[in-house]
Amino acid sequence: MAVDVREAARAQGPGRPRREITTAFVVSRIAVLAVAAAILLYAVPPLIAAGSWVPLGVLAAASAAIAYLYLTRRFVAAKYLIPGTVFLLAFQVFPVVYTVTTAFTNFGDGHRGDKAAAVEAIQTGSVRQAPGSPEYTMTAALRGEELVFLLVDPATKQVSLGSAEGLSRLDGARLGATGKVLSAPGVSVLTAPQAAARGQEISALAVPTAGGLIKANGLSRAVEGKATLVYDAACDCVRGNGDTWTADESQGYFVNARGEHLAQGWQVNVGLDNFLRVLTNPTISGYFAGVLGWNLVFALASVLGCFALGMSAALALHHPRMRGTRVYRIVLILPYAMPAFAMLLVWRDMFNRDFGLINQLLGTEIDWLGGTMTARFGVILVNLWLGFPYMFLVTTGALQAIPRELTEAAAIDGATPWRAFRRVTLPLLLVALTPLLISAFAFNFNNYNAIALTTEGGPFPADSPQVGGTDLLITYTFRLAFGAGGAQFGFAAAISVFIFAIVAVISAVAFRRSRKQEEIYA
C-alpha cells in the first residue's frame, strides 16, 4: 500500500516527478529513529556520570548523523545500507575479531580483570577474623541498585550501613525478634530467597573499616577481620604469611621465589603461547590429529549420507507416476520438525544396552555407546536421521526447477535412466545445492550437540580420560578449555581459530570447484 503525498509533490513545483512514500519506508524510518533515540536516552546519563566525554561525543555525533540521514530525502540508498552494515559489524565482524584477539591473551578463570582488580581480590580474599573483633548480625539490602549490608552490633544494637565505600550510622531501622533488620529508610531489604540468589555478590562485598574489613559469613552474619596478604606498590609485590609474591607481567600472576603463584591473576597478552600450546603440548597435540581425522569422517559422512538419502526420497516422490506424495512428504519431514536436542536424548536412550529399544527389537545386548566403532556408527546414524529431511526439502525444490524437457531429451537420445540422472540431473542439482552442502559440512564439523547429548565424547580409554572415541574438535576443545582446570577462554579461542582455518580452507576449495562446475553447466 502506498501513501501518495500530493502536497509534497505540488511543493516541488511543475515538471518535477511526484514522489511516493511507502508504508514500509515510513515504518523503517520511524523504527531506526526510535532505536537511536532509545540508545541515546539510555547511554547518556551513565556517560555523563562517569565523565566519559569522548564516548559521549562519539555517541552524539552518531545520533546527529542518523537524525540527519533519516530526516532528509537525500541518500536513499544509505538509509538501507547503513543499518545492514551496523548489524554486519555487530553480529559478524566484531565476534570474529574479539575471538581472534582473545586467542592472544590468558583470559579465563583467575585472569578476568586487570591488575588492580586482582590486587583487590587477593587482599579481600585473605581477610581473616581478628581475635576479639565483633560479629555482626547482617541483613543484605539494596540502596538503589547497589548491594549493601545492614549490620547490627550485638552489644549496642546500633544499626550501621556497610558499603564498598565504608561504614556509616543508620537511624530509623526496625529490628525483628532475631535481631535482623526488617526495614530501614532509604534501602530495600532482601528476602531470604533474594539474598540466596545474590550469594556470590554478598560473599564478594567487603566493607572497609579503620581496623580492617567486614566480610559476610553466610547470609546472616558478618565479621571484621584483617587481610593476611597486603600489596606493596614499592616492590610491586604481595607480602604476607611469611612470603613474598612478585608481579610477573608475562604470566599475569604474583609469583614467589619457588615459582608458586597466587590463585588470582590478571589479563595480559601472551602472544602465540596459546597456539604453541596446541602444537607442542603432548597431551593436546598427541590426540589432535586423531580427533581431526574422525571429525572429517563424521562431517563428510553426515553431509553425503543426508544428501544421498534426501535426494533418493526426493527423486522417488518427483516421479510423475508417484501417488500420495503429500502424505509421504509430511512423514519424511517429521524428524526435521522435532526439537533436535530432545531427539538426541531419545536416541541415546534407544542405544542403551540394558533397556534400549534397539537391543529389544534385535534381541541383542550390544553396548552401542560403549565401543568406539559402534558409538561412531550410532552418532552418524542419529545425525542422518535428523539431517536427511532438510536435504529432502532442498532437493525437492531444486528438482522442480529443472525442466523435464532435459531428461526427456536425454531419453530420446537413448540414455538410460541412470545415465540421464548421472549426466543431466545430478550435475544440475550439484550446481544449485553445492553452497548448501558446504554450509552443512561446516555445521556438522562443529556439531557439538550431536556428540554432547548422545555419547558426551565417549567412550574414553583408561589411559586417556581427556579424549573420547567420538570427540569432535569442538567437544575436545570444550573439555580442555572448560574442564576441571576451570575456564580458559584464551586457549579455547586459539583452538577456535584453528577450527575456523580448517573449515575455511576446505570451504574455499569446495567453492572453487563448484564455480568451475557452474561455468561448465551455465
C-alpha positions as CSV (number, residue, x, y, z in Angstrom):
1,M,0.0,0.0,0.0
2,A,1.4,3.4,-0.9
3,V,0.6,6.8,0.5
4,D,0.7,9.5,-2.1
5,V,1.8,12.7,-0.6
6,R,0.3,15.1,-3.1
7,E,1.1,18.3,-1.1
8,A,4.7,17.5,-1.1
9,A,4.6,16.8,-4.8
10,R,2.9,20.2,-5.5
11,A,5.6,21.9,-3.4
12,Q,8.3,20.5,-5.7
13,G,6.9,22.6,-8.5
14,P,5.8,21.7,-12.0
15,G,7.9,19.4,-14.1
16,R,9.3,17.5,-11.1
17,P,8.4,13.9,-10.7
18,R,5.9,13.1,-8.0
19,R,7.3,11.1,-5.1
20,E,5.5,8.3,-3.3
21,I,6.3,7.4,0.3
22,T,5.6,3.7,1.0
23,T,4.4,2.4,4.3
24,A,7.5,0.2,4.7
25,F,9.7,3.2,4.2
26,V,7.9,5.3,6.9
27,V,7.9,2.4,9.3
28,S,11.6,1.7,8.8
29,R,12.5,5.4,9.3
30,I,10.4,5.6,12.5
31,A,12.0,2.3,13.8
32,V,15.6,3.4,13.2
33,L,15.0,6.8,14.7
34,A,13.2,5.3,17.7
35,V,16.1,2.8,18.3
36,A,18.7,5.6,18.0
37,A,16.7,7.8,20.5
38,A,16.3,4.9,22.9
39,I,20.1,4.2,22.9
40,L,20.8,7.9,23.3
41,L,18.5,8.2,26.3
42,Y,19.9,5.0,27.9
43,A,23.6,5.7,27.4
44,V,23.9,9.5,28.0
45,P,23.2,9.6,31.8
46,P,25.8,6.9,32.7
47,L,28.4,8.5,30.4
48,I,27.8,11.9,32.0
49,A,28.0,10.5,35.5
50,A,31.3,8.7,34.7
51,G,32.8,11.7,32.9
52,S,33.3,9.7,29.7
53,W,33.3,12.7,27.4
54,V,34.9,11.2,24.3
55,P,32.4,8.3,24.1
56,L,29.7,10.8,24.8
57,G,30.9,13.0,21.9
58,V,31.0,10.0,19.6
59,L,27.5,8.9,20.5
60,A,26.2,12.5,20.0
61,A,27.9,12.7,16.6
62,A,26.5,9.3,15.5
63,S,23.0,10.3,16.7
64,A,23.2,13.6,14.8
65,A,24.3,11.8,11.7
66,I,21.5,9.3,11.9
67,A,18.9,12.0,12.5
68,Y,20.1,14.0,9.5
69,L,20.2,10.9,7.3
70,Y,16.7,9.7,8.1
71,L,15.0,13.1,8.3
72,T,16.2,14.2,4.9
73,R,15.0,13.0,1.5
74,R,18.5,12.5,0.2
75,F,20.8,9.5,0.5
76,V,18.0,6.9,-0.1
77,A,20.4,4.0,-0.6
78,A,22.3,4.8,2.6
79,K,19.1,4.6,4.6
80,Y,19.0,0.9,3.9
81,L,22.8,0.2,3.6
82,I,23.8,1.7,7.0
83,P,21.6,-0.4,9.2
84,G,22.7,-3.6,7.4
85,T,26.4,-2.5,7.8
86,V,25.9,-1.9,11.5
87,F,24.3,-5.3,12.1
88,L,27.1,-6.9,10.0
89,L,29.7,-5.3,12.2
90,A,27.9,-6.1,15.4
91,F,27.0,-9.7,14.8
92,Q,29.6,-10.9,12.3
93,V,32.8,-8.9,12.3
94,F,33.0,-8.0,16.0
95,P,32.6,-11.6,17.3
96,V,35.3,-12.9,14.9
97,V,37.7,-10.0,15.8
98,Y,37.0,-10.5,19.5
99,T,37.7,-14.2,19.3
100,V,41.0,-13.7,17.5
101,T,42.2,-11.0,19.9
102,T,41.2,-13.2,22.9
103,A,43.3,-16.0,21.5
104,F,46.4,-13.9,22.2
105,T,45.6,-13.4,25.9
106,N,45.4,-15.5,29.0
107,F,41.7,-14.5,29.6
108,G,40.0,-17.1,31.8
109,D,39.3,-18.0,35.4
110,G,41.8,-16.2,37.5
111,H,42.6,-13.8,34.7
112,R,39.3,-12.0,34.0
113,G,40.1,-8.4,35.2
114,D,43.0,-6.0,35.3
115,K,45.9,-5.9,37.9
116,A,44.1,-3.5,40.3
117,A,41.1,-5.9,40.4
118,A,43.4,-8.8,41.1
119,V,45.1,-7.0,44.0
120,E,41.8,-6.1,45.5
121,A,40.6,-9.7,45.2
122,I,43.7,-11.1,46.7
123,Q,43.6,-8.8,49.7
124,T,39.8,-9.2,50.2
125,G,40.0,-13.0,49.9
126,S,42.7,-13.2,52.5
127,V,40.7,-11.5,55.2
128,R,40.7,-13.5,58.5
129,Q,38.7,-12.6,61.6
130,A,40.8,-10.7,64.1
131,P,40.8,-12.0,67.7
132,G,38.2,-10.2,69.8
133,S,36.6,-8.5,66.8
134,P,32.8,-8.1,66.9
135,E,30.5,-10.4,65.0
136,Y,27.5,-8.6,63.5
137,T,24.0,-9.7,62.6
138,M,23.8,-9.0,58.9
139,T,21.0,-8.3,56.6
140,A,21.5,-7.8,52.8
141,A,19.7,-4.9,51.2
142,L,19.7,-2.7,48.1
143,R,20.3,1.0,48.0
144,G,19.0,1.7,44.6
145,E,20.9,-0.9,42.5
146,E,23.8,-1.1,45.0
147,L,24.2,-4.1,47.3
148,V,24.8,-3.0,51.0
149,F,24.9,-4.6,54.4
150,L,22.7,-3.7,57.3
151,L,24.9,-4.5,60.3
152,V,23.6,-4.8,63.9
153,D,26.2,-4.5,66.7
154,P,25.1,-7.3,69.2
155,A,26.2,-5.3,72.2
156,T,24.7,-1.9,71.5
157,K,22.0,-2.9,68.9
158,Q,23.2,0.0,66.8
159,V,22.5,-0.4,63.1
160,S,25.1,0.6,60.6
161,L,25.1,0.6,56.8
162,G,28.1,-1.0,55.2
163,S,29.0,-0.5,51.5
164,A,32.2,-0.6,49.4
165,E,32.9,3.0,50.5
166,G,32.8,2.2,54.2
167,L,30.6,2.0,57.3
168,S,28.0,4.7,58.3
169,R,25.5,5.0,61.1
170,L,21.8,4.2,60.1
171,D,18.9,5.5,62.2
172,G,15.3,4.6,62.0
173,A,15.8,0.9,61.3
174,R,13.3,-1.7,62.6
175,L,14.6,-4.9,64.1
176,G,13.0,-8.3,64.3
177,A,12.9,-10.8,67.1
178,T,16.1,-12.4,65.8
179,G,18.0,-9.1,65.7
180,K,17.9,-8.8,61.9
181,V,16.8,-5.6,60.2
182,L,13.2,-5.8,58.9
183,S,13.1,-2.4,57.3
184,A,15.2,0.8,57.1
185,P,14.9,4.2,55.5
186,G,16.5,4.5,52.0
187,V,17.0,0.8,51.4
188,S,15.1,-2.2,50.3
189,V,15.7,-5.3,52.5
190,L,16.2,-8.5,50.6
191,T,14.2,-11.6,51.5
192,A,16.0,-14.9,52.2
193,P,15.4,-16.3,48.6
194,Q,16.6,-13.0,47.1
195,A,19.7,-12.9,49.3
196,A,20.5,-16.6,48.4
197,A,20.3,-15.7,44.7
198,R,22.9,-13.0,45.3
199,G,25.1,-15.2,47.3
200,Q,28.2,-14.6,45.2
201,E,27.8,-10.8,45.4
202,I,27.3,-10.9,49.2
203,S,30.4,-13.0,49.6
204,A,32.5,-10.6,47.4
205,L,31.4,-7.4,49.1
206,A,34.0,-6.1,51.6
207,V,33.2,-3.1,53.9
208,P,36.4,-1.2,54.8
209,T,36.8,-0.1,58.4
210,A,39.6,1.5,60.4
211,G,40.6,-1.9,61.7
212,G,40.4,-3.9,58.5
213,L,37.4,-5.2,56.5
214,I,33.9,-6.5,57.3
215,K,33.0,-9.6,55.3
216,A,29.9,-11.8,55.2
217,N,30.0,-15.1,57.0
218,G,27.0,-16.8,55.4
219,L,23.8,-14.8,54.7
220,S,23.0,-13.6,58.2
221,R,26.4,-13.0,59.9
222,A,29.4,-10.7,59.2
223,V,32.7,-10.5,60.9
224,E,35.5,-7.9,60.9
225,G,39.0,-9.1,60.0
226,K,42.3,-8.1,58.6
227,A,43.9,-9.1,55.3
228,T,46.8,-11.5,55.7
229,L,48.1,-10.6,52.2
230,V,48.9,-7.0,51.5
231,Y,50.0,-5.4,48.3
232,D,53.2,-3.3,48.4
233,A,53.4,-0.8,45.5
234,A,57.0,0.0,46.2
235,C,58.2,-3.6,45.2
236,D,55.1,-4.4,43.1
237,C,54.6,-7.5,45.2
238,V,52.2,-9.1,47.7
239,R,53.5,-9.8,51.2
240,G,52.1,-11.9,53.9
241,N,52.1,-15.3,55.6
242,G,55.9,-15.1,55.7
243,D,56.3,-15.0,52.0
244,T,56.6,-12.5,49.1
245,W,55.0,-12.8,45.6
246,T,56.3,-10.5,43.0
247,A,54.3,-9.5,39.9
248,D,55.2,-11.3,36.7
249,E,53.7,-9.4,33.8
250,S,54.4,-12.2,31.3
251,Q,52.2,-14.6,33.2
252,G,49.7,-12.2,34.8
253,Y,50.4,-13.7,38.3
254,F,52.1,-12.8,41.6
255,V,54.9,-15.4,41.8
256,N,57.2,-16.3,44.8
257,A,60.8,-17.5,44.7
258,R,59.7,-21.1,44.4
259,G,57.7,-20.4,41.2
260,E,54.4,-20.7,43.0
261,H,51.7,-18.2,42.2
262,L,48.7,-16.8,43.9
263,A,45.3,-18.0,42.7
264,Q,44.1,-14.6,41.4
265,G,45.9,-13.1,38.4
266,W,45.1,-10.5,35.7
267,Q,44.7,-10.5,32.0
268,V,47.8,-10.0,29.9
269,N,48.9,-10.5,26.3
270,V,50.7,-13.9,25.9
271,G,51.4,-13.7,22.2
272,L,51.4,-17.0,20.5
273,D,51.6,-19.1,23.7
274,N,48.1,-20.5,23.3
275,F,48.7,-21.6,19.7
276,L,52.1,-23.1,20.6
277,R,50.4,-25.0,23.4
278,V,48.1,-26.7,20.9
279,L,51.0,-27.7,18.7
280,T,53.7,-28.6,21.3
281,N,51.8,-29.9,24.3
282,P,52.0,-33.7,24.0
283,T,48.7,-34.1,25.9
284,I,46.9,-32.0,23.4
285,S,48.8,-32.4,20.1
286,G,49.1,-36.1,20.6
287,Y,45.4,-36.6,20.1
288,F,44.7,-33.6,17.8
289,A,45.4,-35.4,14.6
290,G,43.2,-38.4,15.5
291,V,40.3,-36.2,16.6
292,L,40.7,-34.2,13.4
293,G,40.5,-37.3,11.2
294,W,37.4,-38.6,12.9
295,N,35.9,-35.1,12.7
296,L,36.4,-35.0,8.9
297,V,34.8,-38.5,8.6
298,F,31.9,-37.5,10.7
299,A,31.2,-34.3,8.8
300,L,31.6,-35.9,5.4
301,A,29.5,-39.0,6.3
302,S,26.8,-36.8,7.7
303,V,26.6,-34.5,4.7
304,L,27.0,-37.1,1.9
305,G,24.7,-39.5,3.7
306,C,22.0,-37.0,4.3
307,F,22.3,-35.7,0.7
308,A,22.1,-39.3,-0.7
309,L,19.0,-40.2,1.5
310,G,17.3,-36.9,0.9
311,M,17.9,-36.9,-2.9
312,S,16.7,-40.5,-3.2
313,A,13.5,-39.7,-1.4
314,A,13.0,-36.5,-3.5
315,L,13.6,-38.4,-6.8
316,A,11.1,-41.1,-5.8
317,L,8.4,-38.5,-5.0
318,H,9.3,-36.4,-8.0
319,H,8.3,-39.2,-10.4
320,P,5.2,-38.3,-12.3
321,R,3.5,-41.7,-11.6
322,M,4.0,-41.4,-7.9
323,R,0.8,-41.1,-5.9
324,G,0.2,-39.8,-2.3
325,T,3.2,-37.6,-2.4
326,R,1.8,-35.1,0.1
327,V,1.4,-37.8,2.8
328,Y,4.9,-39.1,2.1
329,R,6.4,-35.7,2.3
330,I,4.7,-34.9,5.6
331,V,6.1,-38.2,7.1
332,L,9.6,-37.6,5.7
333,I,9.9,-34.1,7.3
334,L,8.8,-35.2,10.7
335,P,12.3,-35.6,12.1
336,Y,13.1,-32.1,10.9
337,A,10.1,-30.8,12.8
338,M,11.1,-32.3,16.1
339,P,13.4,-30.5,18.5
340,A,16.9,-31.8,17.8
341,F,18.1,-31.8,21.4
342,A,15.1,-33.9,22.5
343,M,15.5,-36.4,19.7
344,L,19.2,-36.8,20.5
345,L,18.3,-37.7,24.1
346,V,15.7,-40.1,22.9
347,W,18.2,-41.8,20.5
348,R,20.7,-42.0,23.4
349,D,18.2,-44.0,25.4
350,M,17.4,-46.1,22.4
351,F,21.0,-47.2,22.2
352,N,21.1,-48.2,25.9
353,R,22.4,-51.7,26.4
354,D,20.1,-52.7,29.2
355,F,16.7,-51.2,28.3
356,G,17.2,-49.6,24.9
357,L,14.6,-50.1,22.2
358,I,17.2,-51.1,19.5
359,N,18.5,-54.1,21.6
360,Q,15.0,-55.1,22.5
361,L,13.9,-55.2,18.8
362,L,17.0,-57.1,17.7
363,G,17.1,-59.3,20.7
364,T,20.7,-58.4,21.4
365,E,22.7,-56.9,24.3
366,I,25.2,-54.8,22.3
367,D,26.8,-51.9,24.2
368,W,26.3,-49.5,21.3
369,L,27.8,-46.5,23.0
370,G,30.4,-48.4,24.9
371,G,32.6,-49.3,22.0
372,T,34.4,-46.8,19.7
373,M,33.2,-48.2,16.4
374,T,29.6,-48.8,17.4
375,A,29.4,-45.4,19.1
376,R,30.7,-43.7,16.0
377,F,28.2,-45.7,13.8
378,G,25.5,-44.7,16.3
379,V,26.1,-40.9,16.2
380,I,26.4,-40.9,12.4
381,L,23.1,-42.8,12.2
382,V,21.4,-40.3,14.5
383,N,22.8,-37.4,12.5
384,L,21.5,-39.0,9.3
385,W,18.0,-39.4,10.7
386,L,18.0,-35.7,11.9
387,G,19.6,-34.2,8.8
388,F,18.2,-36.0,5.7
389,P,14.7,-34.2,5.8
390,Y,16.5,-30.9,5.2
391,M,18.3,-32.3,2.2
392,F,15.0,-33.8,1.1
393,L,13.3,-30.4,1.2
394,V,16.0,-28.5,-0.7
395,T,16.5,-31.3,-3.3
396,T,12.7,-31.3,-3.9
397,G,12.8,-27.6,-4.6
398,A,15.8,-27.9,-6.9
399,L,14.3,-30.8,-8.8
400,Q,11.2,-28.7,-9.5
401,A,13.4,-26.0,-11.1
402,I,15.0,-28.5,-13.6
403,P,13.0,-28.6,-16.8
404,R,11.6,-32.0,-17.6
405,E,12.5,-31.4,-21.2
406,L,16.1,-32.0,-20.4
407,T,15.6,-35.6,-19.1
408,E,13.1,-36.3,-21.9
409,A,15.6,-35.2,-24.5
410,A,18.2,-37.5,-22.9
411,A,15.7,-40.4,-23.0
412,I,15.0,-39.7,-26.7
413,D,18.8,-39.8,-27.4
414,G,18.8,-43.3,-26.0
415,A,20.2,-42.5,-22.5
416,T,19.2,-45.0,-19.8
417,P,17.5,-43.5,-16.6
418,W,20.8,-44.0,-14.6
419,R,22.8,-42.3,-17.4
420,A,20.3,-39.4,-17.6
421,F,20.5,-38.9,-13.9
422,R,24.3,-39.0,-13.8
423,R,24.8,-36.8,-16.8
424,V,21.9,-34.3,-16.5
425,T,20.0,-34.3,-13.2
426,L,22.9,-34.8,-10.7
427,P,25.2,-32.1,-12.2
428,L,22.3,-29.5,-12.2
429,L,21.4,-30.5,-8.6
430,L,25.0,-30.0,-7.5
431,V,25.2,-26.6,-9.2
432,A,22.2,-25.5,-7.1
433,L,23.0,-27.3,-3.9
434,T,26.8,-27.1,-3.5
435,P,26.7,-24.0,-1.4
436,L,24.2,-25.7,0.9
437,L,26.3,-28.8,1.1
438,I,29.4,-26.7,2.0
439,S,27.4,-24.9,4.8
440,A,26.1,-28.3,6.0
441,F,29.7,-29.6,6.2
442,A,30.7,-26.5,8.2
443,F,27.8,-27.0,10.6
444,N,28.4,-30.7,11.1
445,F,32.2,-30.1,11.6
446,N,31.2,-28.2,14.7
447,N,28.1,-30.2,15.6
448,Y,28.5,-30.0,19.4
449,N,25.0,-31.1,20.3
450,A,25.1,-34.4,18.3
451,I,28.1,-35.6,20.4
452,A,27.5,-34.0,23.7
453,L,23.9,-35.1,24.0
454,T,24.4,-38.7,22.9
455,T,27.9,-40.0,23.8
456,E,29.4,-37.0,25.6
457,G,32.5,-37.7,23.6
458,G,32.9,-41.2,24.9
459,P,33.8,-44.0,25.2
460,F,37.0,-42.9,27.0
461,P,40.0,-45.3,27.2
462,A,41.6,-45.9,30.6
463,D,44.9,-44.3,29.6
464,S,43.3,-41.1,28.1
465,P,40.3,-39.8,30.1
466,Q,40.7,-36.4,28.2
467,V,39.7,-37.5,24.7
468,G,37.0,-40.0,23.8
469,G,36.3,-42.1,20.8
470,T,33.6,-39.9,19.4
471,D,35.1,-36.5,20.3
472,L,35.0,-33.8,17.7
473,L,37.4,-30.9,17.8
474,I,34.6,-28.7,19.3
475,T,33.9,-31.1,22.1
476,Y,37.6,-31.8,22.7
477,T,38.2,-28.1,22.9
478,F,35.3,-27.6,25.3
479,R,36.7,-30.3,27.6
480,L,40.3,-28.9,27.5
481,A,39.2,-25.3,28.0
482,F,36.3,-25.7,30.4
483,G,37.1,-28.9,32.2
484,A,38.3,-29.5,35.8
485,G,41.0,-26.8,35.4
486,G,38.5,-24.0,35.0
487,A,37.5,-21.8,32.1
488,Q,40.4,-20.9,29.7
489,F,38.8,-18.6,27.2
490,G,42.1,-17.5,25.6
491,F,43.1,-21.2,25.0
492,A,39.6,-22.0,23.7
493,A,39.7,-19.0,21.3
494,A,43.1,-20.2,20.0
495,I,41.7,-23.7,19.1
496,S,38.6,-22.0,17.6
497,V,40.9,-20.1,15.3
498,F,42.5,-23.4,14.2
499,I,39.0,-24.9,13.6
500,F,37.9,-21.8,11.7
501,A,41.1,-22.1,9.5
502,I,40.4,-25.7,8.7
503,V,36.8,-25.2,7.8
504,A,37.7,-22.0,5.8
505,V,40.3,-23.8,3.7
506,I,38.0,-26.8,3.0
507,S,35.1,-24.5,2.1
508,A,37.3,-22.3,-0.1
509,V,38.5,-25.3,-2.1
510,A,34.9,-26.6,-2.4
511,F,33.6,-23.2,-3.6
512,R,36.3,-23.0,-6.2
513,R,35.4,-26.4,-7.6
514,S,31.7,-25.5,-7.6
515,R,32.4,-22.3,-9.6
516,K,34.2,-24.4,-12.2
517,Q,31.2,-26.7,-12.3
518,E,28.8,-23.7,-12.7
519,E,30.9,-22.5,-15.7
520,I,30.6,-25.9,-17.4
521,Y,26.8,-26.1,-17.0
522,A,26.0,-22.4,-17.4
